[in-house]
Amino acid sequence: MRRKLRPPIPPRHGLEPARLKLPDGEWPTLLAHLVDRLPRVTPDRIEQMLREERIHGTDGPLGVDEPYAPGSFIWFHRDLPDEVPVPFEIRVVHRDEHLLVVDKPHFLATIPRGQHILETALVRLRREFDLPHLSPAHRLDRVTAGLVMFVITPELRGKYQTLFRDRKVHKEYEAIAPHDPALALPRTVRSRIVKERGVLAAQEVPGEPNAETYVELAGHRDGLGRYRLVPSTGRTHQLRVHLSGLGIPILGDDFYPELREKPLGDFTKPLQLLARVLAFDDPVTGTHRRFTSGLRLAARDGLDAWAAPPA
């Protein structure tokens, strides 16, 4: 087995450097190649990075006149986007030798992506606990709060990720949505959900069901219902799509049934969806594990509590 190359520069903000392999070609210099290869980065910025010795090869930093060397590798840290700080903390639910389970707040992405890099659960936790190899066993939507499990030991990441892939993890969610006395519950909702790349919202379409959710009314007051949701599958936005399809869209949902734009810095009226329970048989210890969120959805205390500005 070929040995994995170690980056010659350390992580920054809990993130490993980007690695590029230089393909066959006839560029006179590394700079000329990178200008062609990285069209979203200005030529002046690439040249500046080389002058500041921010781009490294296996033997050290590379200069602005570095000849092009096909087949070699380079490493560098990408420029980070300007991010709006997410003013909510991550609460640790459980930590042991191999696992870190946390309560992720609303509005915080699980992993770096797009406009969310430093303001993500993964990067925050790597930095706070000095765990550079921490990795998520699964993901949770940015606007959904609740339990997320991370793997501390790199060698065991696959075992725990496979649990989620093979649907061997029991998940329970709680949601606040309109109460419809005419809606017969409990029930199991089955449908076909499709999410196209580049399209924000998923859709229910005709065809063989690929998504299944058990929906139960746990209580209601003042026109709002508190629902217990148990998904058997994990399609994108599945719970939000299914409740919207029942005519009871989750309170605070800006995607379903209608797409509404919300600025990234607007932390008001969070989606009232909480990942409340994770339970599974541990593939390493063989013991049964069950984790329960310590968070509480704001709308359980009424619409005024949910609509109030965040503390």
C-alpha positions in Angstrom: 0.0 0.0 0.0 1.3 3.4 -0.9 2.2 5.6 2.0 0.1 8.7 2.4 2.1 11.9 2.1 2.2 14.0 5.2 1.6 17.7 4.7 4.8 19.8 5.2 2.8 22.6 6.9 0.7 22.3 10.0 -3.1 22.7 10.2 -4.4 26.2 10.5 -7.6 26.9 12.5 -8.0 23.2 12.8 -8.0 22.7 9.0 -5.5 20.6 7.0 -3.9 22.4 4.1 -5.2 21.8 0.6 -3.1 19.4 -1.5 -2.7 19.5 -5.3 -1.0 17.1 -7.6 0.6 18.8 -10.6 -0.5 17.1 -13.9 1.5 16.5 -17.0 1.8 19.7 -19.0 4.1 22.4 -20.4 3.7 25.4 -18.1 7.0 27.3 -17.7 6.5 28.0 -14.0 4.3 26.8 -11.1 2.8 30.3 -11.0 1.6 30.0 -14.7 0.0 26.6 -13.9 -1.8 27.9 -10.8 -3.2 30.9 -12.6 -4.8 28.5 -15.1 -5.9 26.0 -12.5 -7.3 28.4 -9.9 -9.5 30.8 -11.9 -11.4 32.0 -8.8 -8.1 33.3 -7.3 -6.6 36.4 -9.0 -3.1 36.1 -10.5 -1.9 38.8 -8.2 -3.1 36.9 -5.1 -1.4 33.6 -6.3 1.9 35.5 -6.9 1.6 37.1 -3.4 1.1 33.7 -1.8 4.3 32.4 -3.5 6.3 35.5 -2.4 5.1 35.1 1.1 6.2 31.4 1.0 2.6 30.1 1.7 2.8 27.4 -1.0 5.0 24.4 -0.1 6.4 21.4 -1.8 7.8 18.3 -0.1 11.1 20.1 0.5 9.8 23.4 1.7 8.3 26.7 0.4 8.2 27.4 -3.3 9.1 30.8 -4.9 7.5 32.9 -7.5 10.0 31.6 -10.2 9.6 27.9 -9.3 9.8 25.8 -12.4 6.8 23.6 -13.2 7.4 20.0 -12.1 4.7 17.6 -13.3 3.8 14.8 -11.0 4.9 16.6 -7.8 2.6 17.8 -5.0 2.0 21.2 -3.4 0.3 22.2 -0.2 -1.2 25.5 0.8 -4.0 27.0 3.0 -6.8 28.6 1.1 -8.0 32.1 1.9 -10.9 32.0 4.3 -14.2 33.7 3.5 -15.5 36.5 5.8 -17.9 34.8 8.2 -20.6 36.1 10.5 -19.9 34.7 14.0 -22.6 32.3 15.2 -23.2 33.5 18.8 -24.2 30.1 20.3 -22.1 27.6 22.1 -21.7 23.9 21.5 -22.5 21.8 24.5 -20.7 18.5 25.2 -23.1 15.6 25.9 -20.5 12.8 26.1 -16.8 12.3 25.7 -14.6 9.2 26.0 -11.5 7.8 24.4 -13.1 7.4 20.9 -16.2 9.5 20.7 -17.3 13.1 21.3 -21.1 13.7 21.2 -22.3 17.3 21.3 -25.4 19.4 21.1 -25.0 21.6 18.0 -26.9 24.9 18.2 -29.2 26.2 15.4 -27.4 28.1 12.6 -24.0 26.4 13.0 -23.0 24.1 10.2 -21.5 20.7 11.0 -18.6 20.7 8.6 -16.8 23.4 6.5 -18.5 24.1 3.3 -19.1 27.2 1.1 -19.4 30.3 3.2 -19.1 28.4 6.5 -15.5 27.4 7.4 -14.4 28.6 10.9 -18.0 28.9 12.1 -18.6 25.2 11.9 -19.0 22.6 14.7 -16.0 20.5 13.4 -13.5 23.4 13.3 -14.6 24.8 16.6 -14.3 21.5 18.3 -10.9 20.7 16.8 -9.6 24.0 18.1 -11.2 24.0 21.5 -10.2 20.4 22.4 -6.9 20.3 20.4 -8.2 17.3 18.3 -6.8 17.9 14.8 -8.0 14.5 13.5 -11.6 14.8 14.8 -14.1 13.8 12.2 -18.0 13.6 12.0 -19.7 10.3 12.0 -22.7 11.9 10.4 -24.1 15.4 9.6 -26.9 17.6 10.7 -28.3 20.5 8.8 -27.1 24.0 9.7 -30.5 25.1 10.8 -31.3 22.0 12.8 -30.1 21.8 16.5 -29.2 18.7 18.5 -27.0 15.7 18.7 -24.0 15.2 16.4 -21.4 12.5 17.0 -17.7 12.9 16.2 -15.0 10.3 16.1 -11.8 11.1 18.0 -9.7 8.1 16.9 -9.0 8.2 13.1 -8.7 4.4 12.8 -12.2 4.0 14.1 -13.9 6.6 11.9 -15.1 4.1 9.3 -16.7 1.8 11.9 -18.9 4.6 13.3 -19.7 6.1 9.9 -20.8 2.7 8.7 -23.4 2.6 11.4 -25.1 5.6 10.0 -24.7 4.5 6.4 -26.2 1.1 7.1 -29.1 2.6 9.2 -28.1 0.9 12.4 -28.5 4.1 14.5 -31.9 4.8 16.0 -32.6 8.5 15.7 -35.5 10.5 17.2 -36.3 14.1 16.5 -38.6 16.6 18.0 -40.4 19.3 16.0 -42.8 22.1 16.7 -45.4 22.7 13.9 -49.1 23.7 13.5 -51.6 21.4 15.2 -54.2 20.0 12.9 -56.9 18.1 14.8 -58.1 16.5 11.6 -54.8 14.9 10.8 -54.8 11.3 11.8 -51.7 10.5 13.8 -49.5 8.5 14.5 -48.7 7.5 11.0 -45.8 6.4 8.8 -45.1 8.7 5.9 -43.4 7.1 2.8 -42.5 9.0 -0.4 -39.8 9.6 -3.0 -37.6 12.6 -2.2 -35.2 14.0 -4.8 -32.6 16.7 -4.1 -30.9 18.0 -7.3 -27.4 19.5 -7.1 -27.5 23.2 -7.1 -31.1 23.4 -6.1 -31.7 24.5 -2.5 -35.0 22.6 -1.8 -35.8 18.9 -2.2 -39.0 17.7 -3.8 -41.4 14.8 -3.4 -41.9 13.1 -6.8 -43.8 10.1 -8.1 -42.0 6.8 -7.9 -40.7 4.1 -5.6 -40.5 5.5 -2.0 -36.9 6.2 -0.8 -37.8 8.0 2.4 -39.8 6.9 5.5 -40.7 8.8 8.7 -42.8 7.8 11.7 -44.8 10.8 12.9 -46.4 11.0 16.3 -48.2 13.8 18.1 -46.6 14.2 21.6 -48.7 17.1 22.8 -50.2 20.4 21.7 -51.3 23.8 22.9 -52.2 27.2 21.5 -52.5 25.8 18.0 -49.0 24.3 17.9 -48.2 20.6 18.1 -45.1 18.9 19.5 -44.2 16.0 17.2 -41.9 13.0 17.7 -40.3 12.0 14.5 -38.4 8.7 13.9 -36.8 8.5 10.4 -36.0 5.1 9.0 -34.0 6.7 6.1 -31.9 9.8 5.8 -32.8 11.8 2.7 -31.8 15.4 2.5 -34.5 17.6 4.4 -36.6 14.4 4.8 -38.4 15.5 8.0 -39.0 19.0 6.8 -40.4 17.7 3.5 -42.6 15.1 5.1 -44.2 17.5 7.6 -44.7 20.1 5.0 -46.4 17.4 2.8 -48.8 16.7 5.7 -49.8 20.3 5.8 -47.9 21.1 9.0 -44.6 22.7 8.0 -42.1 23.0 10.9 -42.1 26.4 12.6 -39.3 28.5 11.2 -38.8 26.6 8.0 -37.6 28.9 5.3 -37.5 26.2 2.6 -40.9 24.4 2.9 -43.5 24.9 1.7 -42.1 28.1 0.2 -38.5 29.2 -0.2 -37.7 32.4 1.6 -34.3 34.1 1.7 -32.8 34.7 5.1 -29.5 36.6 5.7 -26.7 34.5 7.2 -26.5 36.9 10.1 -30.2 36.6 11.0 -30.4 34.3 14.0 -34.0 35.0 14.8 -36.9 32.5 14.7 -34.8 29.3 14.4 -36.2 26.1 12.7 -38.0 24.2 15.4 -36.4 20.9 14.7 -34.2 19.1 17.3 -32.1 15.9 16.9 -33.1 14.5 20.3 -31.9 10.9 20.5 -29.1 8.7 19.1 -28.9 5.1 20.0 -26.8 2.2 18.7 -24.8 -0.9 19.5 -21.2 0.3 19.7 -19.1 -1.5 17.1 -15.9 -1.2 19.2 -17.1 -2.1 22.7 -20.3 -4.0 21.9 -22.3 -2.0 24.5 -25.6 -0.3 23.7 -25.3 3.4 23.7 -28.1 6.0 24.0 -27.5 9.8 24.0 -30.2 12.4 24.6 -30.0 16.1 23.8 -30.1 18.6 26.6 -31.5 21.3 24.4 -35.1 22.5 24.4 -36.9 24.0 21.4 -37.9 27.6 22.1 -41.4 27.3 20.8 -42.3 24.7 23.5 -42.6 27.8 25.7 -44.8 29.6 23.2 -44.6 31.7 20.0 -43.3 34.7 22.0 -40.3 32.8 23.3 -39.5 31.5 19.8 -39.8 34.9 18.2 -37.8 36.8 20.9 -34.4 38.1 19.8 -31.6 35.6 20.7 -29.9 36.2 24.0 
